[in-house]
Amino acid sequence: MAVKALGPFNIDRVFMAVEKQRERLLRATRALAEAGVPYAVTGDNAVASWVSRVDEAAVRFTQDIDILLRREDLAAATAALEPAGFPYRHSAGIHMFLDGSEGKFRDAVHVIFTEEKVRNEYTQPAPGIQDSEPATDYRVLTLDALVRMKLTSFRDKDRTHVRDMLDVGLIDAGWTSRLPPDLAARLQTLVDSPDG
């Protein structure tokens, strides 16, 4: 991959990116809610929502949005999201809604289906819609369901998110007793190595 030319530093671009992500999240969840499509915000935005309840300075931002949907609601979600400016795409096995016809993968609304494994090698399926609760402006995964998803994925960014939740005191080593053995072992490794 070729290195791209750099533009000038511009703090306004940084904050504009955060505001665009916020607007995208609210526009998508509002469209789903108004159409009566059950959903839950998951992934990085769910982590940010939970972490901000303890320490807003510990929040990390991301451009994409992960939404948990029931597979049988995909058509209804498409009917709700496309008029809101999110055309549906299915590419490389990923269901997503781009933010506009020229939208990019990294700033799309990505779909995760309830009670299905995100990847075949995962030991745990995604949670169900019932594993969510209302936030101020949208529905978000419960902390328990979110921790399980992050420990199941266990990519570098997932480990970072779990460490953030440990750091602000949302979870602790006592959570190992609430988890299946494989996820408990993963959590324990993060408890034992908080700095990576």
BELBELNOR-V948187 format. One record per run of one state. SS is the DSSP state (h for helix, s for strand, l for the rest). FROM is the first residue (numbers start at 0). LEN is the number of residues. If there is no record, write none. Layout:
BEGIN
SS & FROM & LEN
SS & FROM & LEN
END
This chain:
BEGIN
l & 0 & 10
h & 10 & 24
l & 34 & 5
s & 39 & 3
h & 42 & 10
l & 52 & 3
h & 55 & 3
l & 58 & 6
s & 64 & 5
l & 69 & 1
h & 70 & 12
l & 82 & 5
s & 87 & 4
l & 91 & 2
s & 93 & 4
l & 97 & 7
h & 104 & 3
l & 107 & 1
s & 108 & 5
l & 113 & 18
s & 131 & 3
l & 134 & 4
s & 138 & 3
l & 141 & 1
h & 142 & 11
l & 153 & 2
h & 155 & 12
l & 167 & 5
h & 172 & 6
l & 178 & 2
h & 180 & 12
l & 192 & 4
END
